């Protein structure tokens, strides 16, 4: 996995996703979508405003369960 981007908010799923990436030693850029209207941008760009979202290259994984699945 190249350096990924993790879009998060202050919810429990976002915290758990960050913990999963850290546990596996995966480098990522963290983007907090609860500031500066980024949640609306996510809806436009990825079709959802749900967090967490992990973007790795051309792959997009939405929600904690999908992120866990791809990390296995």
C-alpha positions as CSV (number, residue, x, y, z in Angstrom):
1,X,0.0,0.0,0.0
2,X,1.5,3.3,-1.0
3,X,1.0,6.3,1.3
4,X,-2.7,6.4,1.8
5,X,-5.1,9.2,2.8
6,X,-7.5,8.6,5.6
7,X,-10.5,10.9,5.9
8,X,-11.8,11.0,9.5
9,X,-14.2,12.7,11.8
10,X,-14.4,12.6,15.6
11,X,-16.5,9.3,15.5
12,X,-15.5,6.0,17.0
13,X,-15.2,4.3,13.6
14,X,-12.6,6.9,12.5
15,X,-10.6,6.3,15.7
16,X,-10.7,2.6,15.2
17,X,-9.6,2.9,11.6
18,X,-6.6,5.1,12.7
19,X,-5.7,2.4,15.2
20,X,-5.9,-0.3,12.6
21,X,-3.5,1.5,10.3
22,X,-1.1,2.3,13.1
23,X,-1.1,-1.3,14.4
24,X,0.0,-2.4,10.9
25,X,2.6,0.4,10.6
26,X,0.9,1.8,7.5
27,X,1.8,5.4,6.8
28,X,-1.1,7.7,6.0
29,X,-2.1,11.3,5.7
30,X,-4.9,12.2,8.1
31,X,-7.6,14.6,6.9
32,X,-10.2,15.7,9.4
33,X,-13.4,16.3,7.5
34,X,-15.3,17.9,10.3
35,X,-13.5,21.2,9.6
36,X,-13.7,23.7,6.6
37,X,-16.7,22.0,4.9
38,X,-14.7,19.0,3.8
39,X,-17.6,16.6,4.4
40,X,-19.5,18.2,1.5
41,X,-16.4,17.9,-0.7
42,X,-16.3,14.1,0.1
43,X,-19.8,13.7,-1.0
44,X,-19.0,15.4,-4.3
45,X,-15.7,13.5,-4.8
46,X,-16.5,10.0,-3.5
47,X,-20.3,9.9,-3.4
48,X,-20.5,9.7,0.4
49,X,-19.9,11.9,3.4
50,X,-19.5,8.9,5.8
51,X,-16.2,8.6,7.6
52,X,-13.8,7.0,7.7
53,X,-12.7,6.8,4.1
54,X,-9.3,5.3,3.1
55,X,-8.0,6.3,-0.3
56,X,-5.0,4.5,-1.7
57,X,-4.1,5.4,-5.3
58,X,-7.2,4.7,-7.3
59,X,-8.9,2.6,-4.6
60,X,-11.4,3.9,-2.2
61,X,-12.6,2.1,0.9
62,X,-15.6,3.4,2.8
63,X,-16.3,2.6,6.4
64,X,-14.4,0.7,9.1
65,X,-15.4,-2.8,8.0
66,X,-14.3,-2.2,4.4
67,X,-11.0,-0.7,5.6
68,X,-10.4,-3.7,7.9
69,X,-11.2,-6.1,5.1
70,X,-8.6,-4.5,2.8
71,X,-6.0,-4.5,5.5
72,X,-6.2,-8.2,6.1
